[in-house]
Amino acid sequence: MPGDASATAATPATDSPRPPGIPADALGIQALDLEAQGIARRPDGKVVFVEGALPGEWVEVQVTRRKNQWEAAELRTLHRASPLRVVPRCPHFGLHAGACGGCKMQHLEPLAQVAIKQRVLEDNLWRLGKVRPQQVLRPIAGPAWGYRWRARLSVRYVAKKGEVLIGFHERKSRYVADMDSCAVLPPHVSALLRPLRGLLMGMDARETCPQIELACGDGVTALVLRHLEPLSDADRQRLRDFAREHADAAVQWWLQPKGPDSVHRLDADDGTPELSYGLPEFGLVMPFRPTDFTQVNPHINRVLVARALRLLQAGRDERVIDWFCGLGNFTLPLATQAGAVLGIEGSEALVARSRENWQRNQARRGGLAPTTFVARNLFEMTPAQLVADGVADRWLVDPPREGAFALAKALADLHQAALAGAQVTPTPTGEPWRPPRRIVYVSCNPATLARDAGLLVHQAGYRCTAAGVVNMFPHTAHVESIAVFDRPDEC
């Protein structure tokens, strides 16, 4: 189903009169939904979701799907354009057959995209969580082009065309878009798309390589080739030759014959640097494997980490817990400021990586607070486990799209128990458990953030003192955000 009409963004809905000269069957676009589709209403009240239309525009549409309460449609004729409409930079963007589905908002001015995402965040917080932040934070935004340092590129050999396609899927299709450039990939990676097509076309395994995963680091471009059958010696040599021919891009080949655990370097001594990214503000270097979770946009990530720590305001006399810590993207910076840090993550592999990253950075620069890393399923959090983790003055929460419901629920249950006068089991150190004074929550899904915010505010005794958007994925409808929750005595 198209996006919920009640969860809209952008300009508020209006009943402005039809301008002179606009055909009677044209629709006025009132807002955007969460999938960047224009929202219009017919005279009978039926909602119409229009691909490619922007708020304030008057359009004629081609209906593609009809339901009792709504219709899906595509823009057929644009009678009055929004002043925020721009010409898409990428030739593969659009509504036409075969258009790339990697971006949805290239036709909208980038600053307007950020404003729309801010509205999405605020609407979700109120509609789903009945929460209004006391302060709206300035959006975190950065380069609108060449930002995507991670991507999963599909590969398909098309026998009828006699060529290999590499790129994102077509809009609303499982077919691979026929693209030879990409404006959101780093320029040096975009320039590799056509040569990569030639490389795969010349390989023996061209029909059994469905995917190339991209992971750029500082000074290296890792390409993970998924292959369903063993590669021939000739194909392995072709990969090496390709890397030598494109030495300026520092191509580093990794192979994935099976699941993620099977990923390994083609040649460990290929002369390329270790795959890593830096957090220079904190003097940290973060090595990672190409299949580890890292943020797609390194420019935004640096700003996000810095803002999260400024908002958290951890002191050298305080203990901090970093929930869903991953490979330590926030944990290690926290260790430069806090007195002690606990990082908790569901993946054993990422916990091992984060522990190793802490050790390497401690040896390289020193000055990191004592830090413990634990692997645990955070979707099964309980009040008892929360108490067992001990007292922490501040929390950093950075969950996946599913959010941190179990964590928020455990915190709410402890608060409600305290209000009822129940005795809480002492922490392992023997001190009474108490909730953190401040929580900074980094979210990649405004709906689950709103749900968890509702728990924290209405059942756990917190106030939402600030919230704002993080434009991690320009030209897409993806909304990331950051929110601050304080206990009343901290407000």
N, C-alpha and C positions, 0 to 999 in steps of 0.2 A: 504494500500500500504506500502511496506517496506520503510525505511528511504530514504529521498531525496539524490541521489548520489552526489549532489552538496554541501550537508551539511555534509561533512565527517570529520573524526578525525584521529588521530594517524599519522603513517608515511606517508609522501607525496606519491602520486601515482607515480609509476615508470614503465618504460618499460624494465625492466631488462630481459636479455635473459633467455630462459628456461635452467635450469641446466642439465647437463648430467644425463641420466637415468630417467628423469621425463617423464611420458607418454604424448603423444601428446594431449590427451583430458583433461589433468589436467589444472586447472586454477591457476594463480598467484594472490594472495590476495594483493590488493594495499592499502587498508585503512579500517576503520570501519565506519559504519553509526551511526546515533543517537540512534539506537536500539541495538548497539553492534553486528551487523552482519558484516561479512567480505564483502568487495566490490571487485569484479573482473570484467573484461571486456573480452568478447569474441572477436575473431579477427574481427568480423563485427561491433564492437563497442557496442553491447548490454550489458547492465549492469546486473550483477548477484549478488544478495544478498545471502550470504551463512551463515546460522546459524552455530555457533561454530567455525568459521575460524578466524584466526588472521592475521594482516598485515605481509607480508614477507613469508607466507606459500604457498606451492603448494599442491593443493587438487583436488581430484575427488569428484563430487557432485551428488546428486540425486535431480533433479528438481521437485519441488512440485507445482509450479504455473508459468504459462507463460502469458506474455503480449507482446504487440508489441515492447515496449521500454525496458522492463526489465523482469527478471526471479527471482523467489524465489527458494532457494534450501537448502538442508541440506548436511553437510559434510559426505561423505561416506568413503573416504580413505585419510589419511593424509600422503603425500609422503615426505614432508620436513616441520618440525615443526619450529615455531618461538622460538628463545631463551628465549622469555618472557612467553612461555606457561608453566603453572604449573599444578600439580595434584590438582583438586578441593578437598577442605577439606570435603565438605558435601557429603555423599553417595547418597543423593536425587537429586543432581545437575546433569544435562546432557541433551542430546537430545533424550534419549530413551523414549518410551511410559511410561507415569506415572511420568516423572521427575517433580520435583517441579519447578514452574515458578517464585518463589520469587527472585531469583538471575539470572543474565545473564552473569556475567564476572568472575566467580570463576576460570576459566581456564586461566586467565591473571594475571600476577604478579601485586600485589596491587599498587606499585609505578607507574607502567606503566598505570594502570587504571587512576590515577590522571593526568598523562601527556596527556592522550587521552581526558579527560574532559577539560583540559586547552585548547587544540586545538579546541574542540567543541565551547568553549566560544569565542575564538578569531575569528574562522571562522564565527560564527553567527553575531558577532558585525560588521565584515566587510561586509559580504554578504548581510545581511538584513538592517543594519543601516549605512553602509559606515563610520564606526567609528573604529579608532585604538587607544587603550589606550596608553598614553605616558609612562606608567610604568606597567609592568606585576607583580602583587603581588605574593609573595611566597604562594603556595597553603596551605590551612588549611586542615590538615589531622590528623587522630587519629587512634584509634584501628580499625583493619579491621574485627574483630570478636567480637561477643557478644555485639554489639553496639546498637541493635534495641530495645529501651525501649518502643516503641509503635508499635502495630501491630493489624491488623484485621484478626482474624483466622476464617476460615470457618469451619462449623460443618456439617457432613452429616452421617446419619444412613444408612448403607448399609445392607439391609435385607439379600441379597444373601450371604454376607460374615459373617453375624451375628456379626457385629462390628460397632463402630462409628469411623469415621476419623476426625481428627482435624489438620488443617494446612493451607497452602497457596494452591491456585489452581494449577493444573498441567499446564505445559507449553502449551499455546495455547488451553486451554480447560477450561470448567466450572466445571469439576470434581475436587474433593479435593484430593490432593496428599496424598498417604499413607506414612506418615512420623512419626517417633517416636523421632526425635531430629532435632535441627535447629542450625547451627553454628553461625548465625547472631543474634539470640535471646540471651539475657543474660543466662549464664549457668544454673542458678536456674530455669529460665522459660523453657528452653529446657528440663530440667529434669522433668518438670511437664507435658509434652505432653502425654506421655504414661499413667500416672495416671489419667489425665483429660479424656482420651478416656475411661478408665475403669469407671470413675465416670458417664459420660454421658450415657454409655451403661447400667448402673444399674438404671437409672432414669426413672420414668414413662413418662417424657416429652422428651425422647431421639429423637422422630421423629418431634418435634416441636421447637427445639432449633437450629437455623441455623447459629449462630455466637457467638464467644467470642471475645470481644475487650480487648486488653491488654494495660494497661497504668502503667508503673512502675514509682514510685517516689523514693525519698530518704528514704529507709527503709520500703517500702510497695509495694506490687504487686497487683494492682487493676485489677479484672477480671469482665467485664460487660457481663452478660449472656443475650442474646436476646432470648426471649421466646414468641411464638405466641399464646399460651394458658396459662391460670393461672397455676402456679405451685402448686402441691399438698403439704400438710404439710410434707409429707414424703420426697419429693424432696428438700424442703427447709432445712430439717434436714440433708439430705445427703450433701448439700453444706456446712453447718456448720461443719459437721464431717470432710469433706475434708480439710477445712481451719485449723482445729485443728491438723490433721495428718501432715500437711505441714506448721507448725507454723514457721519453719526456713525460709520460703519464705515470711512470713508475708502476706498471701493471704487475700485480702479484696474483698468480693463479692458485686457486684452491679447488679441490675436487670433492664432490659429494656423491658417492656411489649409492648410498642408502639414506637413512635418516640423518637428522642434524648431528648426531654423535659420530657419524662416519666422516665428517668434514676434515680434510687434511691438506697441507701444502703440496703442490705439485713438486716443488724443489725447495727445500728449506734453505739452501745456499744460493738463492737466485740473485743475491746482491741488493734486494730491496730492503728498506727499513722495516722495523717492527711495526705492525699495525697498531696505532694508538692515536689518541687525541689529547690535546692539552687543555688545562684550565689555568691559563697563565696568571690570572688574578690571585690564585692561591698557590702558585708554584708547583702545580701537580701535573703529572703525565699519567694517562690512563690507558694501558695496553688492553686490547680486547681481541676476541676472535670474530671473524666476519659474521657469524650467525648469532652472536650475543646481542641482546637488546641494547642499543644505544639510540640516542635521539637522532632523528632524521636531519635536523637543522642545527649544525654546530654553532652558527652565529647566535641563534636564539638561545641555545642551551647555555652558553656562557653567561648571557644576560640573566636567564632564568635562575641559574644556580646562585648568582650574586644577589639577585633580588630576594630569593627565598631565604638566604642566610641573613640578609639585612632585616627582613620582616621577622624572622625567628628571634634574633637578638640573643643568641646563646652566649653565656659568659663562661670564663675559665673555671668558675666554681660550680658549674651546672652540668647535669647529666642529660643527654639527649638520646631519644630513640628515633632511628630512621626506619620506618616501616616500608616494606617493599623496596629494599635498598638496591637491588640489582647488583651491578658490579662496582658500586660505590660512588656513583655520580654525585650524590649529595653527601654521602657518609664521609668521604675523605675531606672535602672542604669543611664539613662540620668539625672534623678532628683538628683543624687548624684554629678553631675558635673556642670549642667547648672544653669542659674538664674531662669528660668521659663520654663515649658514644657506643651505642648498641645498634648494629645493623641487622635487620631480620628480613629474610627473603625466602620465597618458596622453592627456588631452584638450588639444589646442591652444587651444581656446576658454577652458577654465578656467585654463590657464597665463597667457593674456593678461589674464584677469580678476584673477588673483592678483597679477600684476606691477603692474597698475594700482592695485589695492587697497594694495599696499605703498607705491607712489609717493604716493598720496593721503594715507595716514596719516602718512607721513614728512613731507609738507608741512604737515599739520595739527598734529602733536604732536612730531615729531622723535624722536631717540633710538633709532631702529631700526638694528639691525646690518646691515652689507652683506648683501644677500640676492639670490641668483640663482635663477631659475626655468627649468626645462627640461621640454620635452614629450618623452616617450619611452614606448614600450610596455613596461611593467614585468612583463608576463607572459612576456617573452622575455629576461629578465635573464641575463647570463653573468658568470663570474668576471672575465673581461677587462674588461668594462664596469664592474664594481664597482671594480676597481683604478683604472680611468680616472677615476672620480668622485672619487678622492682620499681621504685619511684624514679620518675624522670620529670625534670622541670619543663621540658619542651619536647614536642613531637614534630617530626617531618613525615608526612604521609604522601606517597607517590604511587598509587595503585594503577593497575591496568584498567581497561574499559569497564570491567565489572564493578569497579569501585571498592570501597572498604567497609561494606555493610557490617560484617561480623565484628570488625574492630570497633566501629562506632556503637554497635549494639551492646558489646561487652562494656564499653565505657558508660553508656546510658544505664545499663543494669546496675552497675556499681553505684552510680549517682543516686538512682532510685532507692537502692538498698540503704544507702547512707541517710537519705531523707526519712526513711521508715525506721531509722534507729538500729538497723541490723549491724552486728559485729562483722567486720571484715578481717579475714585471716591476715596476719602480719606478713610482710614481705620476707624474702630469704635473709635479709640483714636484720630482721627483727623490728624495723621501724614501721609505723602505720602507713598503709598505702594511701596515697593521695593522687588526684588526677593532675595531668600536666596543666601548667598555667596558660600555655599558649600552644596552639596547633597551627601549622602551616600545611595546607592540603594542596598538592599539585595534581590537577585532574586532566585526563584526556577525553572525558565524556561528561558534558554538562548535566545530563539526566541523572547519572549515578552520583555526581557531586551534590546535586540538589536533594536527592533522597537522603544521602548521608548527612548533609547540612541540616535537614529537618530533624534528624535524630539528635545531632549534637546540640542544636539550639533548643528544641522543645522537650528533650528528655534527658540530656546530659549536662545541662546547666551552663552552656556556652552562649556567647554572642558572636555573630558574624560581623567582625569589625571592619573587614575590607575584602574586596574581590575584584578581579580584573582578568582580561583575556590575554592569552599568549598566542600570537599568530605563528605557530610552528609550521603550518602548512599553507602558505599563500596560494590563492586560486582554487582552493578546495573548500568544501563546507565543513571540514574538520575543525572543531573548536576545542582548544586547550585553554586551561585557566589556572588561576592560583587564588586561594582564599585563606583568610586568617580568622581563627576562632580563639576567643579569649574568655577566661573565667571572669565573672563580674568584678572581682577585686583587682583585675589587671586592666580593666577598660578605662 
